[in-house]
Amino acid sequence: MESMSGKTVLVTGSTGGIGKETARQLARLGAQVVLVGRDAARAEAAAAEIGGGATACTGDLTRLDGLRRLAAEVAARHDRLHVLVNNAGGMSAPRTLTEDGVESTFALNVLAPYALTFLLLPQLRAAGGARVVNLTGGIPGKPLDLGNLQGEKTYLGWTFSQYNHAKTALMALSRRLAERLAGDGVTVNVAYPGHAYTPGNRAMSSAAFPYLYRPLVPLIHFFGPRLMNDMAKAAHSSVQLAASPEFEGVTGIYVNGRLRHVPWPAGARDDEAGEAVQRLCERLCGAGSEGWFEG
């Protein structure tokens, strides 16, 4: 890994878990890291803990206005952004809609990385050779149901199927964005962290699950620390794509939790599906948000 001194990196969802560890490792390489979280106090505390000039921004990534305000704050502080790590992710067990009328799991895992990438495109272009790293998770890869991207027909939040579906959609979208941004000198790649025992897993409560699934929660708490990756190891794939010279100028690839460049799963290789996800994101961002994106 080479020094990242003089480079600015933005990591979403970095007040805890994999995102915080990703920010920590990049700061150790000398990067000026900007942490993003929903809670201002947690974000400032995480930045202070990491040190090395790390700073914090806050924003609700499930809301279009929140994304726009976040991008404006970053642009006001930094004229260049060398790496954008779209790490934030999660799942709403019951189907819920954001204030923009977007299904919450899709909004956070797919729409937010898309919108933030384009809102910060001027800063990414200005950096020259900038990198966008999108984090997948769960068990992605099955074919996408293009009529159910926002759980319109069936929402299987309790089984994590909707989360897996959203992460597959992000992967398909990332392949499209890699092609679209190649002329801007911006690379787009996807990292898989492996299964990690995150703060979200530790905070998991049986009461949040239907009766049928509640016995699984104690098992996760027991086996999680023993079988899942720790945060440092889980952050490696994101850090490699963000900082390694091996990936300079490389775009449109998928790196697994063992730091191996592996083939895209079938659901992400579907060009028609990738185009459909892109068009949906364009439509959702365009509603009442004219002039968002340059180029």
VENRAHU-V530873 format. One record per pair of residues at least 6 apart in sequence whose C-alpha atoms are under 7 Angstrom apart, sorted by the first residue. I is the first residue (numbers start at 1). J is the second residue. D is the distance in whole Angstrom. If there is no record, write none. Layout:
I&J&D / I&J&D
//
This chain:
1&243&6 / 1&244&5 / 1&245&7 / 2&243&7 / 2&244&7 / 2&245&7 / 3&29&5 / 3&30&6 / 4&29&5 / 4&30&5 / 4&31&5 / 5&30&4 / 5&31&5 / 6&31&6 / 6&32&7 / 7&31&5 / 7&32&6 / 7&82&6 / 8&31&6 / 8&32&5 / 8&33&6 / 8&81&5 / 8&82&5 / 8&83&7 / 9&31&7 / 9&32&6 / 9&33&5 / 9&34&6 / 9&81&6 / 9&82&6 / 9&83&5 / 9&84&6 / 10&33&6 / 10&34&5 / 10&35&6 / 10&83&6 / 10&84&5 / 10&85&6 / 11&19&7 / 11&23&6 / 11&34&6 / 11&35&5 / 11&36&6 / 11&84&6 / 11&85&5 / 11&86&6 / 11&87&6 / 12&19&7 / 12&35&6 / 12&36&5 / 12&37&7 / 12&85&6 / 12&86&6 / 12&87&5 / 12&88&5 / 13&19&6 / 13&36&6 / 13&37&5 / 13&87&6 / 13&88&4 / 14&20&4 / 14&23&7 / 14&35&5 / 14&36&6 / 14&37&6 / 15&35&7 / 15&36&7 / 15&37&6 / 15&42&6 / 15&43&5 / 15&46&6 / 17&198&5 / 17&199&6 / 17&231&6 / 18&231&5 / 18&234&6 / 18&235&6 / 19&87&6 / 21&231&6 / 21&232&6 / 21&235&6 / 22&235&5 / 22&238&7 / 22&239&6 / 23&33&6 / 24&50&6 / 26&239&7 / 27&33&6 / 27&52&6 / 32&53&6 / 32&54&6 / 33&54&5 / 33&55&6 / 34&54&6 / 34&55&5 / 34&56&5 / 34&57&7 / 35&43&7 / 35&47&7 / 35&55&6 / 35&56&5 / 35&57&6 / 36&43&6 / 36&56&6 / 36&57&5 / 36&58&5 / 36&59&7 / 37&43&6 / 37&57&7 / 37&58&5 / 37&59&6 / 38&58&5 / 38&59&5 / 38&60&5 / 39&58&6 / 40&58&6 / 43&56&5 / 43&57&7 / 44&56&6 / 47&54&5 / 47&55&5 / 47&56&6 / 58&70&7 / 59&66&5 / 59&67&7 / 59&70&6 / 60&66&5 / 60&67&7 / 61&67&6 / 61&108&6 / 61&112&6 / 62&98&7 / 62&104&7 / 62&107&5 / 62&108&5 / 62&112&7 / 63&98&7 / 63&99&7 / 63&100&7 / 67&116&6 / 71&116&7 / 71&119&6 / 71&120&6 / 79&123&6 / 80&123&4 / 80&124&6 / 80&126&5 / 80&127&5 / 81&123&5 / 81&124&5 / 81&127&6 / 82&124&6 / 82&127&5 / 82&130&5 / 82&131&6 / 83&130&6 / 83&131&5 / 83&132&6 / 83&242&6 / 84&131&6 / 84&132&5 / 84&133&6 / 85&132&6 / 85&133&5 / 85&134&6 / 86&113&6 / 86&133&6 / 86&134&5 / 86&135&6 / 87&134&6 / 87&135&5 / 89&108&6 / 89&109&5 / 90&105&7 / 90&108&7 / 90&109&7 / 91&105&5 / 91&163&6 / 92&104&7 / 92&105&6 / 92&157&7 / 93&157&4 / 93&158&5 / 94&157&6 / 95&103&7 / 95&155&7 / 96&103&6 / 96&104&6 / 97&103&4 / 97&104&5 / 98&104&6 / 103&150&5 / 105&163&7 / 106&150&6 / 106&166&6 / 109&166&6 / 109&167&7 / 109&170&7 / 110&166&7 / 110&169&7 / 110&170&5 / 111&281&6 / 118&293&6 / 119&292&7 / 119&293&6 / 124&130&6 / 124&186&7 / 125&184&6 / 125&185&7 / 125&186&7 / 128&185&6 / 129&185&5 / 129&186&6 / 129&249&7 / 130&185&7 / 130&186&5 / 130&187&6 / 131&186&6 / 131&187&5 / 131&188&6 / 131&242&6 / 132&187&6 / 132&188&5 / 132&189&6 / 133&188&6 / 133&189&5 / 133&190&6 / 133&191&7 / 133&238&7 / 133&241&7 / 133&242&7 / 134&189&6 / 134&190&5 / 134&191&6 / 135&190&6 / 135&191&5 / 135&192&6 / 136&167&5 / 136&190&7 / 136&191&6 / 136&192&5 / 137&167&6 / 137&192&6 / 138&164&5 / 139&164&6 / 140&164&5 / 140&165&7 / 140&167&6 / 140&168&5 / 141&168&5 / 141&265&5 / 141&266&6 / 141&267&5 / 141&268&6 / 142&266&6 / 142&267&5 / 143&266&6 / 143&267&4 / 144&165&7 / 144&169&7 / 144&267&6 / 144&273&7 / 146&273&7 / 148&154&7 / 155&162&6 / 156&162&6 / 158&209&7 / 168&267&6 / 168&268&6 / 169&268&7 / 169&277&7 / 171&190&7 / 171&268&5 / 172&268&4 / 172&269&6 / 172&273&7 / 172&274&5 / 173&274&5 / 173&277&6 / 173&278&6 / 174&188&6 / 174&189&7 / 175&252&5 / 176&274&6 / 176&275&7 / 177&188&7 / 178&187&6 / 178&188&5 / 178&251&6 / 178&252&5 / 181&187&7 / 187&249&7 / 187&250&6 / 187&251&5 / 188&251&5 / 188&252&6 / 189&251&6 / 189&252&5 / 189&253&5 / 189&254&6 / 190&253&6 / 190&254&5 / 190&255&6 / 191&237&6 / 191&238&5 / 191&254&6 / 191&255&5 / 191&256&6 / 192&237&7 / 192&255&6 / 192&256&5 / 192&257&5 / 193&234&5 / 193&235&6 / 193&237&6 / 193&256&7 / 193&257&5 / 194&229&7 / 194&234&6 / 194&257&5 / 195&228&5 / 195&229&6 / 196&228&5 / 196&229&4 / 196&230&6 / 196&231&7 / 196&234&6 / 197&224&5 / 197&225&6 / 197&228&6 / 197&229&6 / 197&230&6 / 202&221&7 / 205&217&7 / 206&214&5 / 206&217&6 / 234&257&7 / 237&255&7 / 237&256&7 / 237&257&6 / 237&259&5 / 241&247&6 / 253&261&7 / 254&261&6 / 254&262&6 / 254&263&7 / 254&264&6 / 255&261&5 / 255&262&6 / 256&262&7
//
